[in-house]
Amino acid sequence: MVTPDRFTVRKSDLAVVQHVIADKQFITVSAPGGTCEMHVPRFLRNATSLNDGQVIEMAKFALTLEVTMEYPVDVECAYAEGELYLLQCRPITTLH
């Protein structure tokens, strides 16, 4: 439903080389029985969703998954209360 922030990390040294911060209009939040969509307050719409430390932690995790799975992976992760959670891991089917 929204365009997410995008971070590019150089694989050779795990340097964050690009941040593309989206204008986030909506956020999905936990609600009784599932989730719901809410408007993001204007002052947070262009705020980064992750700090560089979190981006690097996710990149390291993705590299670990590539080694474990034995193929390049597309991963979806989330942070909750400071902990990194894997939401989804699948093979990359197209490389740009």
N, CA, C and O atoms as a CHARMM CRD file, in Angstrom:
* protein
*
  384
    1    1 MET  N      0.80700  -1.20600   0.00000 PROA 1      0.00000
    2    1 MET  CA     0.00000   0.00000   0.00000 PROA 1      0.00000
    3    1 MET  C      0.84700   1.26700   0.00000 PROA 1      0.00000
    4    1 MET  O      0.36900   2.33100  -0.39400 PROA 1      0.00000
    5    2 VAL  N      2.10100   1.16500   0.43800 PROA 2      0.00000
    6    2 VAL  CA     2.96300   2.34400   0.48900 PROA 2      0.00000
    7    2 VAL  C      4.31200   2.02600  -0.14100 PROA 2      0.00000
    8    2 VAL  O      4.69100   0.86500  -0.29500 PROA 2      0.00000
    9    3 THR  N      5.01400   3.07300  -0.49500 PROA 3      0.00000
   10    3 THR  CA     6.39300   2.91700  -0.95400 PROA 3      0.00000
   11    3 THR  C      7.28800   2.95200   0.27800 PROA 3      0.00000
   12    3 THR  O      7.28800   3.94000   1.01300 PROA 3      0.00000
   13    4 PRO  N      8.04700   1.88900   0.51300 PROA 4      0.00000
   14    4 PRO  CA     8.89100   1.86200   1.71500 PROA 4      0.00000
   15    4 PRO  C     10.19300   2.62700   1.50700 PROA 4      0.00000
   16    4 PRO  O     10.56600   2.94500   0.37800 PROA 4      0.00000
   17    5 ASP  N     10.87400   2.91600   2.60400 PROA 5      0.00000
   18    5 ASP  CA    12.23500   3.42300   2.51900 PROA 5      0.00000
   19    5 ASP  C     13.09200   2.34000   1.87900 PROA 5      0.00000
   20    5 ASP  O     12.80200   1.15000   1.99900 PROA 5      0.00000
   21    6 ARG  N     14.15200   2.76900   1.19500 PROA 6      0.00000
   22    6 ARG  CA    15.05700   1.79100   0.56300 PROA 6      0.00000
   23    6 ARG  C     16.48900   2.13900   0.94700 PROA 6      0.00000
   24    6 ARG  O     16.91100   3.29200   0.85700 PROA 6      0.00000
   25    7 PHE  N     17.22100   1.12700   1.37200 PROA 7      0.00000
   26    7 PHE  CA    18.60800   1.28800   1.77700 PROA 7      0.00000
   27    7 PHE  C     19.46000   0.36100   0.93300 PROA 7      0.00000
   28    7 PHE  O     19.09900  -0.79600   0.71400 PROA 7      0.00000
   29    8 THR  N     20.59000   0.86700   0.45900 PROA 8      0.00000
   30    8 THR  CA    21.52300   0.05400  -0.30800 PROA 8      0.00000
   31    8 THR  C     22.78300  -0.12600   0.52100 PROA 8      0.00000
   32    8 THR  O     23.37900   0.83900   1.00000 PROA 8      0.00000
   33    9 VAL  N     23.17800  -1.39600   0.68000 PROA 9      0.00000
   34    9 VAL  CA    24.35900  -1.73200   1.46600 PROA 9      0.00000
   35    9 VAL  C     25.34600  -2.44500   0.54600 PROA 9      0.00000
   36    9 VAL  O     24.98600  -3.40300  -0.13700 PROA 9      0.00000
   37   10 ARG  N     26.58300  -1.97400   0.53400 PROA 10     0.00000
   38   10 ARG  CA    27.62900  -2.61400  -0.25900 PROA 10     0.00000
   39   10 ARG  C     28.00600  -3.92500   0.43700 PROA 10     0.00000
   40   10 ARG  O     28.38800  -3.93600   1.60700 PROA 10     0.00000
   41   11 LYS  N     27.89200  -5.00500  -0.29400 PROA 11     0.00000
   42   11 LYS  CA    28.09000  -6.33500   0.27100 PROA 11     0.00000
   43   11 LYS  C     29.52300  -6.56700   0.74400 PROA 11     0.00000
   44   11 LYS  O     29.73300  -7.26400   1.73700 PROA 11     0.00000
   45   12 SER  N     30.49900  -6.00500   0.06200 PROA 12     0.00000
   46   12 SER  CA    31.91000  -6.28500   0.37300 PROA 12     0.00000
   47   12 SER  C     32.33200  -5.78900   1.75600 PROA 12     0.00000
   48   12 SER  O     33.14800  -6.42900   2.41900 PROA 12     0.00000
   49   13 ASP  N     31.77700  -4.64600   2.19900 PROA 13     0.00000
   50   13 ASP  CA    32.19300  -4.10200   3.49900 PROA 13     0.00000
   51   13 ASP  C     31.02400  -3.65000   4.37600 PROA 13     0.00000
   52   13 ASP  O     31.22400  -3.03900   5.42600 PROA 13     0.00000
   53   14 LEU  N     29.81100  -3.95600   3.93700 PROA 14     0.00000
   54   14 LEU  CA    28.58400  -3.61600   4.66700 PROA 14     0.00000
   55   14 LEU  C     28.43100  -2.12000   4.94100 PROA 14     0.00000
   56   14 LEU  O     27.86600  -1.71900   5.95900 PROA 14     0.00000
   57   15 ALA  N     28.93900  -1.30700   4.02500 PROA 15     0.00000
   58   15 ALA  CA    28.74600   0.13800   4.14200 PROA 15     0.00000
   59   15 ALA  C     27.37900   0.50900   3.57000 PROA 15     0.00000
   60   15 ALA  O     26.99900   0.03400   2.49900 PROA 15     0.00000
   61   16 VAL  N     26.64500   1.35800   4.28600 PROA 16     0.00000
   62   16 VAL  CA    25.37200   1.86700   3.77700 PROA 16     0.00000
   63   16 VAL  C     25.71500   2.95100   2.76500 PROA 16     0.00000
   64   16 VAL  O     26.24000   4.00300   3.13100 PROA 16     0.00000
   65   17 VAL  N     25.42000   2.69600   1.49000 PROA 17     0.00000
   66   17 VAL  CA    25.83300   3.62300   0.43100 PROA 17     0.00000
   67   17 VAL  C     24.68800   4.47500  -0.11500 PROA 17     0.00000
   68   17 VAL  O     24.92800   5.44500  -0.83400 PROA 17     0.00000
   69   18 GLN  N     23.44500   4.12000   0.22200 PROA 18     0.00000
   70   18 GLN  CA    22.32500   4.93600  -0.26200 PROA 18     0.00000
   71   18 GLN  C     21.12700   4.79900   0.67300 PROA 18     0.00000
   72   18 GLN  O     20.81600   3.71300   1.16200 PROA 18     0.00000
   73   19 HSD  N     20.46300   5.93600   0.90900 PROA 19     0.00000
   74   19 HSD  CA    19.19700   5.99200   1.64000 PROA 19     0.00000
   75   19 HSD  C     18.19000   6.65100   0.71100 PROA 19     0.00000
   76   19 HSD  O     18.45000   7.74400   0.20800 PROA 19     0.00000
   77   20 VAL  N     17.06400   6.02500   0.47400 PROA 20     0.00000
   78   20 VAL  CA    15.96200   6.65400  -0.25200 PROA 20     0.00000
   79   20 VAL  C     14.78100   6.64100   0.71300 PROA 20     0.00000
   80   20 VAL  O     14.16500   5.60000   0.94700 PROA 20     0.00000
   81   21 ILE  N     14.48000   7.79200   1.25800 PROA 21     0.00000
   82   21 ILE  CA    13.45000   7.89100   2.28400 PROA 21     0.00000
   83   21 ILE  C     12.12500   8.27300   1.62200 PROA 21     0.00000
   84   21 ILE  O     12.02000   9.31000   0.96700 PROA 21     0.00000
   85   22 ALA  N     11.13200   7.42800   1.80200 PROA 22     0.00000
   86   22 ALA  CA     9.82000   7.61800   1.17800 PROA 22     0.00000
   87   22 ALA  C      8.96500   8.58400   1.99300 PROA 22     0.00000
   88   22 ALA  O      9.18800   8.78300   3.18700 PROA 22     0.00000
   89   23 ASP  N      7.99400   9.16900   1.32800 PROA 23     0.00000
   90   23 ASP  CA     6.97200   9.96600   1.99800 PROA 23     0.00000
   91   23 ASP  C      5.88600   8.98400   2.43800 PROA 23     0.00000
   92   23 ASP  O      5.05000   8.56500   1.63600 PROA 23     0.00000
   93   24 LYS  N      5.91100   8.62800   3.70600 PROA 24     0.00000
   94   24 LYS  CA     5.03100   7.58100   4.22200 PROA 24     0.00000
   95   24 LYS  C      3.70900   8.19300   4.69500 PROA 24     0.00000
   96   24 LYS  O      3.68600   8.94200   5.67100 PROA 24     0.00000
   97   25 GLN  N      2.63000   7.88000   4.01700 PROA 25     0.00000
   98   25 GLN  CA     1.31500   8.42000   4.34500 PROA 25     0.00000
   99   25 GLN  C      0.56300   7.55700   5.36700 PROA 25     0.00000
  100   25 GLN  O     -0.20200   8.07300   6.18100 PROA 25     0.00000
  101   26 PHE  N      0.79000   6.23800   5.31500 PROA 26     0.00000
  102   26 PHE  CA     0.07400   5.30200   6.18000 PROA 26     0.00000
  103   26 PHE  C      1.05800   4.37000   6.86700 PROA 26     0.00000
  104   26 PHE  O      2.16700   4.14900   6.38000 PROA 26     0.00000
  105   27 ILE  N      0.64000   3.82700   8.00600 PROA 27     0.00000
  106   27 ILE  CA     1.41500   2.84300   8.73600 PROA 27     0.00000
  107   27 ILE  C      0.46200   1.70700   9.11600 PROA 27     0.00000
  108   27 ILE  O     -0.70000   1.94000   9.44800 PROA 27     0.00000
  109   28 THR  N      0.97100   0.48800   9.06000 PROA 28     0.00000
  110   28 THR  CA     0.20300  -0.66700   9.51000 PROA 28     0.00000
  111   28 THR  C      0.59000  -0.93900  10.95200 PROA 28     0.00000
  112   28 THR  O      1.76900  -1.09200  11.27100 PROA 28     0.00000
  113   29 VAL  N     -0.40200  -0.99700  11.81500 PROA 29     0.00000
  114   29 VAL  CA    -0.14700  -1.21600  13.23900 PROA 29     0.00000
  115   29 VAL  C     -0.92900  -2.43100  13.73700 PROA 29     0.00000
  116   29 VAL  O     -1.94200  -2.82800  13.16100 PROA 29     0.00000
  117   30 SER  N     -0.42800  -2.99600  14.81000 PROA 30     0.00000
  118   30 SER  CA    -1.09500  -4.11900  15.44700 PROA 30     0.00000
  119   30 SER  C     -2.41100  -3.65000  16.05100 PROA 30     0.00000
  120   30 SER  O     -2.49800  -2.56500  16.62700 PROA 30     0.00000
  121   31 ALA  N     -3.43300  -4.48700  15.90700 PROA 31     0.00000
  122   31 ALA  CA    -4.75100  -4.16800  16.46100 PROA 31     0.00000
  123   31 ALA  C     -5.39400  -5.47800  16.92200 PROA 31     0.00000
  124   31 ALA  O     -4.99700  -6.55100  16.46900 PROA 31     0.00000
  125   32 PRO  N     -6.36500  -5.40200  17.80100 PROA 32     0.00000
  126   32 PRO  CA    -7.04300  -6.63400  18.22000 PROA 32     0.00000
  127   32 PRO  C     -7.54300  -7.41200  16.99900 PROA 32     0.00000
  128   32 PRO  O     -8.27700  -6.87600  16.16900 PROA 32     0.00000
  129   33 GLY  N     -7.14200  -8.66200  16.90300 PROA 33     0.00000
  130   33 GLY  CA    -7.57700  -9.49700  15.79200 PROA 33     0.00000
  131   33 GLY  C     -6.75700  -9.34500  14.52600 PROA 33     0.00000
  132   33 GLY  O     -7.10700  -9.94100  13.50700 PROA 33     0.00000
  133   34 GLY  N     -5.67000  -8.56400  14.54700 PROA 34     0.00000
  134   34 GLY  CA    -4.85100  -8.42000  13.33900 PROA 34     0.00000
  135   34 GLY  C     -4.12800  -7.09500  13.27100 PROA 34     0.00000
  136   34 GLY  O     -3.38600  -6.73200  14.18400 PROA 34     0.00000
  137   35 THR  N     -4.34900  -6.36700  12.17300 PROA 35     0.00000
  138   35 THR  CA    -3.69100  -5.08100  11.95800 PROA 35     0.00000
  139   35 THR  C     -4.69500  -4.07100  11.41500 PROA 35     0.00000
  140   35 THR  O     -5.79000  -4.43300  10.98500 PROA 35     0.00000
  141   36 CYS  N     -4.30600  -2.80600  11.44300 PROA 36     0.00000
  142   36 CYS  CA    -5.11200  -1.76300  10.80900 PROA 36     0.00000
  143   36 CYS  C     -4.17900  -0.70300  10.24600 PROA 36     0.00000
  144   36 CYS  O     -3.02000  -0.60300  10.64800 PROA 36     0.00000
  145   37 GLU  N     -4.69000   0.07900   9.32200 PROA 37     0.00000
  146   37 GLU  CA    -3.93200   1.16200   8.69900 PROA 37     0.00000
  147   37 GLU  C     -4.27200   2.47000   9.40500 PROA 37     0.00000
  148   37 GLU  O     -5.43000   2.74900   9.71600 PROA 37     0.00000
  149   38 MET  N     -3.22700   3.26800   9.65000 PROA 38     0.00000
  150   38 MET  CA    -3.42300   4.58100  10.26700 PROA 38     0.00000
  151   38 MET  C     -2.61800   5.61800   9.48800 PROA 38     0.00000
  152   38 MET  O     -1.59800   5.29200   8.87900 PROA 38     0.00000
  153   39 HSD  N     -3.07500   6.85300   9.51000 PROA 39     0.00000
  154   39 HSD  CA    -2.31300   7.94300   8.90500 PROA 39     0.00000
  155   39 HSD  C     -1.07300   8.21400   9.74400 PROA 39     0.00000
  156   39 HSD  O     -1.12300   8.19000  10.97300 PROA 39     0.00000
  157   40 VAL  N      0.04200   8.47200   9.06400 PROA 40     0.00000
  158   40 VAL  CA     1.28300   8.83200   9.74100 PROA 40     0.00000
  159   40 VAL  C      1.24800  10.33400  10.00900 PROA 40     0.00000
  160   40 VAL  O      0.92200  11.10900   9.11000 PROA 40     0.00000
  161   41 PRO  N      1.58000  10.75600  11.22900 PROA 41     0.00000
  162   41 PRO  CA     1.62500  12.19800  11.49500 PROA 41     0.00000
  163   41 PRO  C      2.60500  12.88700  10.53500 PROA 41     0.00000
  164   41 PRO  O      3.66100  12.33700  10.22100 PROA 41     0.00000
  165   42 ARG  N      2.25600  14.06800  10.08200 PROA 42     0.00000
  166   42 ARG  CA     3.04400  14.78800   9.07600 PROA 42     0.00000
  167   42 ARG  C      4.52600  14.87400   9.44900 PROA 42     0.00000
  168   42 ARG  O      5.38100  14.71300   8.57800 PROA 42     0.00000
  169   43 PHE  N      4.85100  15.12300  10.72200 PROA 43     0.00000
  170   43 PHE  CA     6.25400  15.28800  11.12300 PROA 43     0.00000
  171   43 PHE  C      7.05800  13.98900  11.03300 PROA 43     0.00000
  172   43 PHE  O      8.28700  14.02400  11.09000 PROA 43     0.00000
  173   44 LEU  N      6.38300  12.84600  10.89300 PROA 44     0.00000
  174   44 LEU  CA     7.08700  11.56300  10.76700 PROA 44     0.00000
  175   44 LEU  C      7.10200  11.00700   9.34500 PROA 44     0.00000
  176   44 LEU  O      7.78100  10.01400   9.08500 PROA 44     0.00000
  177   45 ARG  N      6.38100  11.61600   8.43600 PROA 45     0.00000
  178   45 ARG  CA     6.22600  11.06200   7.08800 PROA 45     0.00000
  179   45 ARG  C      7.53900  10.90100   6.32600 PROA 45     0.00000
  180   45 ARG  O      7.68600   9.96600   5.54000 PROA 45     0.00000
  181   46 ASN  N      8.48100  11.79200   6.54800 PROA 46     0.00000
  182   46 ASN  CA     9.75600  11.71500   5.83200 PROA 46     0.00000
  183   46 ASN  C     10.91400  11.32100   6.74800 PROA 46     0.00000
  184   46 ASN  O     12.08100  11.49900   6.40000 PROA 46     0.00000
  185   47 ALA  N     10.58000  10.78700   7.91300 PROA 47     0.00000
  186   47 ALA  CA    11.60800  10.30900   8.83700 PROA 47     0.00000
  187   47 ALA  C     12.09000   8.93000   8.38000 PROA 47     0.00000
  188   47 ALA  O     11.30900   8.13900   7.85100 PROA 47     0.00000
  189   48 THR  N     13.36100   8.65100   8.58400 PROA 48     0.00000
  190   48 THR  CA    13.89400   7.34400   8.21900 PROA 48     0.00000
  191   48 THR  C     13.26900   6.26400   9.10200 PROA 48     0.00000
  192   48 THR  O     13.03300   6.48100  10.29100 PROA 48     0.00000
  193   49 SER  N     13.00900   5.12400   8.51900 PROA 49     0.00000
  194   49 SER  CA    12.40400   4.01700   9.26600 PROA 49     0.00000
  195   49 SER  C     13.43500   3.21400  10.04300 PROA 49     0.00000
  196   49 SER  O     13.09500   2.53500  11.01200 PROA 49     0.00000
  197   50 LEU  N     14.70000   3.28900   9.62000 PROA 50     0.00000
  198   50 LEU  CA    15.78400   2.53300  10.26100 PROA 50     0.00000
  199   50 LEU  C     17.01500   3.41100  10.40400 PROA 50     0.00000
  200   50 LEU  O     17.26000   4.28800   9.57600 PROA 50     0.00000
  201   51 ASN  N     17.79000   3.17400  11.45500 PROA 51     0.00000
  202   51 ASN  CA    19.07900   3.84900  11.54300 PROA 51     0.00000
  203   51 ASN  C     20.13900   2.96700  10.87500 PROA 51     0.00000
  204   51 ASN  O     19.87000   1.80300  10.57800 PROA 51     0.00000
  205   52 ASP  N     21.32500   3.49900  10.63700 PROA 52     0.00000
  206   52 ASP  CA    22.35900   2.74000   9.93000 PROA 52     0.00000
  207   52 ASP  C     22.73300   1.44500  10.65800 PROA 52     0.00000
  208   52 ASP  O     23.02400   0.43900  10.01200 PROA 52     0.00000
  209   53 GLY  N     22.72900   1.46000  11.97600 PROA 53     0.00000
  210   53 GLY  CA    23.03800   0.24900  12.72600 PROA 53     0.00000
  211   53 GLY  C     22.03200  -0.86200  12.45700 PROA 53     0.00000
  212   53 GLY  O     22.40300  -2.02900  12.33000 PROA 53     0.00000
  213   54 GLN  N     20.75600  -0.49300  12.36900 PROA 54     0.00000
  214   54 GLN  CA    19.72100  -1.47600  12.06600 PROA 54     0.00000
  215   54 GLN  C     19.84900  -1.98400  10.63500 PROA 54     0.00000
  216   54 GLN  O     19.67200  -3.17400  10.37700 PROA 54     0.00000
  217   55 VAL  N     20.15700  -1.08500   9.70700 PROA 55     0.00000
  218   55 VAL  CA    20.33800  -1.49000   8.30900 PROA 55     0.00000
  219   55 VAL  C     21.48200  -2.49800   8.20000 PROA 55     0.00000
  220   55 VAL  O     21.36000  -3.51000   7.51000 PROA 55     0.00000
  221   56 ILE  N     22.58200  -2.22000   8.87500 PROA 56     0.00000
  222   56 ILE  CA    23.74000  -3.12700   8.83400 PROA 56     0.00000
  223   56 ILE  C     23.40800  -4.45500   9.50400 PROA 56     0.00000
  224   56 ILE  O     23.82000  -5.50900   9.02000 PROA 56     0.00000
  225   57 GLU  N     22.66900  -4.41800  10.61000 PROA 57     0.00000
  226   57 GLU  CA    22.26100  -5.67000  11.26600 PROA 57     0.00000
  227   57 GLU  C     21.42400  -6.52700  10.32100 PROA 57     0.00000
  228   57 GLU  O     21.60700  -7.74300  10.25900 PROA 57     0.00000
  229   58 MET  N     20.50400  -5.89900   9.58400 PROA 58     0.00000
  230   58 MET  CA    19.68200  -6.64000   8.62800 PROA 58     0.00000
  231   58 MET  C     20.53500  -7.19900   7.49300 PROA 58     0.00000
  232   58 MET  O     20.32000  -8.32700   7.04800 PROA 58     0.00000
  233   59 ALA  N     21.50100  -6.41200   7.02600 PROA 59     0.00000
  234   59 ALA  CA    22.37900  -6.87600   5.95000 PROA 59     0.00000
  235   59 ALA  C     23.18900  -8.09100   6.39300 PROA 59     0.00000
  236   59 ALA  O     23.31300  -9.05900   5.64200 PROA 59     0.00000
  237   60 LYS  N     23.73500  -8.05000   7.59800 PROA 60     0.00000
  238   60 LYS  CA    24.47800  -9.19900   8.12500 PROA 60     0.00000
  239   60 LYS  C     23.58100 -10.42500   8.21700 PROA 60     0.00000
  240   60 LYS  O     23.99800 -11.53500   7.88800 PROA 60     0.00000
  241   61 PHE  N     22.35500 -10.21800   8.66200 PROA 61     0.00000
  242   61 PHE  CA    21.39600 -11.31200   8.77500 PROA 61     0.00000
  243   61 PHE  C     21.08800 -11.89800   7.39600 PROA 61     0.00000
  244   61 PHE  O     21.01100 -13.11700   7.24100 PROA 61     0.00000
  245   62 ALA  N     20.91400 -11.03400   6.39900 PROA 62     0.00000
  246   62 ALA  CA    20.64900 -11.50100   5.03300 PROA 62     0.00000
  247   62 ALA  C     21.82100 -12.32200   4.50100 PROA 62     0.00000
  248   62 ALA  O     21.61700 -13.33600   3.83400 PROA 62     0.00000
  249   63 LEU  N     23.05200 -11.88600   4.79400 PROA 63     0.00000
  250   63 LEU  CA    24.22200 -12.65200   4.36200 PROA 63     0.00000
  251   63 LEU  C     24.26500 -14.02100   5.03300 PROA 63     0.00000
  252   63 LEU  O     24.60500 -15.01500   4.39100 PROA 63     0.00000
  253   64 THR  N     23.92500 -14.08100   6.30800 PROA 64     0.00000
  254   64 THR  CA    23.85800 -15.36000   7.01700 PROA 64     0.00000
  255   64 THR  C     22.80900 -16.26900   6.37800 PROA 64     0.00000
  256   64 THR  O     23.03600 -17.46800   6.21500 PROA 64     0.00000
  257   65 LEU  N     21.66600 -15.69700   6.02000 PROA 65     0.00000
  258   65 LEU  CA    20.62100 -16.48700   5.36400 PROA 65     0.00000
  259   65 LEU  C     21.06500 -16.98500   3.99500 PROA 65     0.00000
  260   65 LEU  O     20.75100 -18.11600   3.62100 PROA 65     0.00000
  261   66 GLU  N     21.79500 -16.15800   3.23500 PROA 66     0.00000
  262   66 GLU  CA    22.31200 -16.59700   1.93100 PROA 66     0.00000
  263   66 GLU  C     23.21800 -17.80500   2.08200 PROA 66     0.00000
  264   66 GLU  O     23.12900 -18.75000   1.29700 PROA 66     0.00000
  265   67 VAL  N     24.08100 -17.78600   3.07300 PROA 67     0.00000
  266   67 VAL  CA    24.98900 -18.91000   3.30800 PROA 67     0.00000
  267   67 VAL  C     24.17900 -20.14400   3.70200 PROA 67     0.00000
  268   67 VAL  O     24.42200 -21.23900   3.19500 PROA 67     0.00000
  269   68 THR  N     23.22800 -19.96700   4.59700 PROA 68     0.00000
  270   68 THR  CA    22.41200 -21.08500   5.07500 PROA 68     0.00000
  271   68 THR  C     21.56700 -21.68000   3.96000 PROA 68     0.00000
  272   68 THR  O     21.49600 -22.90100   3.81700 PROA 68     0.00000
  273   69 MET  N     20.92400 -20.82100   3.16700 PROA 69     0.00000
  274   69 MET  CA    20.01400 -21.28200   2.11600 PROA 69     0.00000
  275   69 MET  C     20.75200 -21.70200   0.84300 PROA 69     0.00000
  276   69 MET  O     20.20900 -22.43100   0.01300 PROA 69     0.00000
  277   70 GLU  N     21.99400 -21.23600   0.69900 PROA 70     0.00000
  278   70 GLU  CA    22.83300 -21.52600  -0.47000 PROA 70     0.00000
  279   70 GLU  C     22.32800 -20.89000  -1.76200 PROA 70     0.00000
  280   70 GLU  O     22.54100 -21.42300  -2.85100 PROA 70     0.00000
  281   71 TYR  N     21.64900 -19.73000  -1.63000 PROA 71     0.00000
  282   71 TYR  CA    21.24500 -18.93700  -2.77900 PROA 71     0.00000
  283   71 TYR  C     20.96400 -17.50700  -2.31300 PROA 71     0.00000
  284   71 TYR  O     20.70300 -17.28600  -1.13000 PROA 71     0.00000
  285   72 PRO  N     21.01400 -16.52800  -3.23400 PROA 72     0.00000
  286   72 PRO  CA    20.67700 -15.15300  -2.86400 PROA 72     0.00000
  287   72 PRO  C     19.23200 -15.06800  -2.37400 PROA 72     0.00000
  288   72 PRO  O     18.34600 -15.72000  -2.92500 PROA 72     0.00000
  289   73 VAL  N     19.00000 -14.26700  -1.34500 PROA 73     0.00000
  290   73 VAL  CA    17.67200 -14.20400  -0.73800 PROA 73     0.00000
  291   73 VAL  C     17.08900 -12.79800  -0.76400 PROA 73     0.00000
  292   73 VAL  O     17.80400 -11.79600  -0.75600 PROA 73     0.00000
  293   74 ASP  N     15.78700 -12.76800  -0.79500 PROA 74     0.00000
  294   74 ASP  CA    14.99400 -11.54900  -0.62200 PROA 74     0.00000
  295   74 ASP  C     14.35800 -11.70700   0.75100 PROA 74     0.00000
  296   74 ASP  O     13.60100 -12.65100   0.97600 PROA 74     0.00000
  297   75 VAL  N     14.65300 -10.80700   1.66000 PROA 75     0.00000
  298   75 VAL  CA    14.14700 -10.94700   3.02600 PROA 75     0.00000
  299   75 VAL  C     13.26500  -9.77500   3.41600 PROA 75     0.00000
  300   75 VAL  O     13.44100  -8.65600   2.93400 PROA 75     0.00000
  301   76 GLU  N     12.32800 -10.04700   4.28300 PROA 76     0.00000
  302   76 GLU  CA    11.52200  -9.00900   4.91600 PROA 76     0.00000
  303   76 GLU  C     11.69700  -9.18100   6.41000 PROA 76     0.00000
  304   76 GLU  O     11.50100 -10.26700   6.95600 PROA 76     0.00000
  305   77 CYS  N     12.06600  -8.10100   7.05700 PROA 77     0.00000
  306   77 CYS  CA    12.31000  -8.11200   8.50200 PROA 77     0.00000
  307   77 CYS  C     11.55600  -6.96300   9.14500 PROA 77     0.00000
  308   77 CYS  O     11.08000  -6.04700   8.47400 PROA 77     0.00000
  309   78 ALA  N     11.46200  -7.03900  10.45900 PROA 78     0.00000
  310   78 ALA  CA    10.85100  -5.96000  11.22400 PROA 78     0.00000
  311   78 ALA  C     11.51600  -5.88600  12.58800 PROA 78     0.00000
  312   78 ALA  O     12.03600  -6.87700  13.10100 PROA 78     0.00000
  313   79 TYR  N     11.49000  -4.70000  13.15800 PROA 79     0.00000
  314   79 TYR  CA    11.95100  -4.51600  14.52700 PROA 79     0.00000
  315   79 TYR  C     10.73400  -4.34800  15.42200 PROA 79     0.00000
  316   79 TYR  O      9.78700  -3.64300  15.07300 PROA 79     0.00000
  317   80 ALA  N     10.76800  -4.99400  16.56700 PROA 80     0.00000
  318   80 ALA  CA     9.75500  -4.81000  17.60100 PROA 80     0.00000
  319   80 ALA  C     10.48900  -4.75700  18.93200 PROA 80     0.00000
  320   80 ALA  O     11.20700  -5.68700  19.30000 PROA 80     0.00000
  321   81 GLU  N     10.30000  -3.67100  19.63500 PROA 81     0.00000
  322   81 GLU  CA    10.94000  -3.46300  20.92900 PROA 81     0.00000
  323   81 GLU  C     12.45200  -3.70300  20.86100 PROA 81     0.00000
  324   81 GLU  O     13.04000  -4.29200  21.76800 PROA 81     0.00000
  325   82 GLY  N     13.07100  -3.23500  19.76400 PROA 82     0.00000
  326   82 GLY  CA    14.51800  -3.31400  19.60200 PROA 82     0.00000
  327   82 GLY  C     15.04800  -4.64900  19.11300 PROA 82     0.00000
  328   82 GLY  O     16.25500  -4.79500  18.91900 PROA 82     0.00000
  329   83 GLU  N     14.18000  -5.62300  18.91000 PROA 83     0.00000
  330   83 GLU  CA    14.59600  -6.94900  18.43600 PROA 83     0.00000
  331   83 GLU  C     14.28200  -7.09900  16.95100 PROA 83     0.00000
  332   83 GLU  O     13.22300  -6.67900  16.48400 PROA 83     0.00000
  333   84 LEU  N     15.22200  -7.70800  16.20900 PROA 84     0.00000
  334   84 LEU  CA    15.04200  -7.95700  14.78200 PROA 84     0.00000
  335   84 LEU  C     14.31000  -9.27700  14.58600 PROA 84     0.00000
  336   84 LEU  O     14.68700 -10.29800  15.16000 PROA 84     0.00000
  337   85 TYR  N     13.26600  -9.24800  13.77500 PROA 85     0.00000
  338   85 TYR  CA    12.48100 -10.44900  13.47100 PROA 85     0.00000
  339   85 TYR  C     12.47000 -10.68600  11.97000 PROA 85     0.00000
  340   85 TYR  O     12.32600  -9.74900  11.18400 PROA 85     0.00000
  341   86 LEU  N     12.62100 -11.93400  11.58100 PROA 86     0.00000
  342   86 LEU  CA    12.50000 -12.33300  10.18200 PROA 86     0.00000
  343   86 LEU  C     11.02900 -12.57800   9.88900 PROA 86     0.00000
  344   86 LEU  O     10.38600 -13.38200  10.56400 PROA 86     0.00000
  345   87 LEU  N     10.49100 -11.88900   8.88700 PROA 87     0.00000
  346   87 LEU  CA     9.10300 -12.07000   8.49400 PROA 87     0.00000
  347   87 LEU  C      8.98100 -13.03000   7.32200 PROA 87     0.00000
  348   87 LEU  O      8.04900 -13.83000   7.25200 PROA 87     0.00000
  349   88 GLN  N      9.94300 -12.93700   6.39800 PROA 88     0.00000
  350   88 GLN  CA     9.85500 -13.75000   5.19400 PROA 88     0.00000
  351   88 GLN  C     11.23100 -13.84900   4.54900 PROA 88     0.00000
  352   88 GLN  O     12.00400 -12.89200   4.55800 PROA 88     0.00000
  353   89 CYS  N     11.52500 -15.01800   3.99200 PROA 89     0.00000
  354   89 CYS  CA    12.78800 -15.23300   3.27300 PROA 89     0.00000
  355   89 CYS  C     12.46500 -16.09400   2.06100 PROA 89     0.00000
  356   89 CYS  O     11.86400 -17.16100   2.18800 PROA 89     0.00000
  357   90 ARG  N     12.86400 -15.62600   0.89200 PROA 90     0.00000
  358   90 ARG  CA    12.59900 -16.38600  -0.34200 PROA 90     0.00000
  359   90 ARG  C     13.75500 -16.16200  -1.30000 PROA 90     0.00000
  360   90 ARG  O     14.50300 -15.19400  -1.15900 PROA 90     0.00000
  361   91 PRO  N     13.90700 -17.05400  -2.27800 PROA 91     0.00000
  362   91 PRO  CA    14.97600 -16.86400  -3.27000 PROA 91     0.00000
  363   91 PRO  C     14.72500 -15.59900  -4.10300 PROA 91     0.00000
  364   91 PRO  O     13.58100 -15.25500  -4.40200 PROA 91     0.00000
  365   92 ILE  N     15.79200 -14.93100  -4.46200 PROA 92     0.00000
  366   92 ILE  CA    15.66900 -13.81300  -5.40200 PROA 92     0.00000
  367   92 ILE  C     15.44900 -14.43400  -6.78000 PROA 92     0.00000
  368   92 ILE  O     16.23900 -15.26400  -7.23000 PROA 92     0.00000
  369   93 THR  N     14.37800 -14.02600  -7.43600 PROA 93     0.00000
  370   93 THR  CA    14.07400 -14.60200  -8.75600 PROA 93     0.00000
  371   93 THR  C     14.51800 -13.69200  -9.89300 PROA 93     0.00000
  372   93 THR  O     14.68700 -14.15800 -11.02000 PROA 93     0.00000
  373   94 THR  N     14.70700 -12.42500  -9.62600 PROA 94     0.00000
  374   94 THR  CA    15.21200 -11.49800 -10.64700 PROA 94     0.00000
  375   94 THR  C     16.25500 -10.61100 -10.01300 PROA 94     0.00000
  376   94 THR  O     16.06200 -10.10900  -8.90600 PROA 94     0.00000
  377   95 LEU  N     17.35600 -10.41700 -10.70500 PROA 95     0.00000
  378   95 LEU  CA    18.39000  -9.49700 -10.24000 PROA 95     0.00000
  379   95 LEU  C     18.47900  -8.35500 -11.23600 PROA 95     0.00000
  380   95 LEU  O     18.53300  -8.58000 -12.44500 PROA 95     0.00000
  381   96 HSD  N     18.49400  -7.13100 -10.72900 PROA 96     0.00000
  382   96 HSD  CA    18.53300  -5.94100 -11.60200 PROA 96     0.00000
  383   96 HSD  C     19.96100  -5.56800 -11.87900 PROA 96     0.00000
  384   96 HSD  O     20.21800  -4.59800 -12.59100 PROA 96     0.00000
